Amino acid sequence: MFIPDVEFLRLFTKPSLLLLLILYYSSNDDESVSKDFVFTILALSFFLVANLATYFYQEPLLIMTASICFILGKIFYICRFSNGKGFNIVNFLPFLASYLLYIFVILNLTLDNLGSSLIPILLFLFVTYLAVQFALLRKGTVSKSSYQLVIFGMVTLMLSDTLSVLGAFHRYWPWERFLTMMFYATAQYLLVMGLVKEKKEPMDTRYA
């Protein structure tokens, strides 16, 4: 079975995609001084730096830099998704319960191999899961298509992160890296499209 040269694809596609998305978002957002614009550009920029740093996977300092940049990228997405609703106990408990179940499954598969990476991986996955929660909290404040695109994007990003962790600490399988890259690229595309639609769609298409 033919397996694409993932390293060759990754070398060009991830940075190119993120640069194109930065340019596309910049050209479709007229509020270039707004905090929403700044948060989105910072998120994409940190993901871009993280992707470039991962090429030097034999350098521990650069791998640490990549991990920090991935986390910061997601934190800026969280800031971008924030709509002032915040957490209340009703919203937080289902999130916490589902997160604990998710982490239980991941740790059950990877704990023996995590070693000193346990805390960084827990933080990495927690920030991803938290970003999904903030994406869900956008309901009622944005258009239906924007809401759905961002949700699909965050779920796809979480799937990419999960495959990456399982591939690194549980078991490698031939298509894992290709699928991780594909889901990651799809997620970034959906997120930017959703955020652009938030700015473009009229108020009468927004849900209550």
Order of alpha helices (4+ residues) and beta strands (2+ residues): alpha-alpha-alpha-alpha-alpha-alpha-alpha
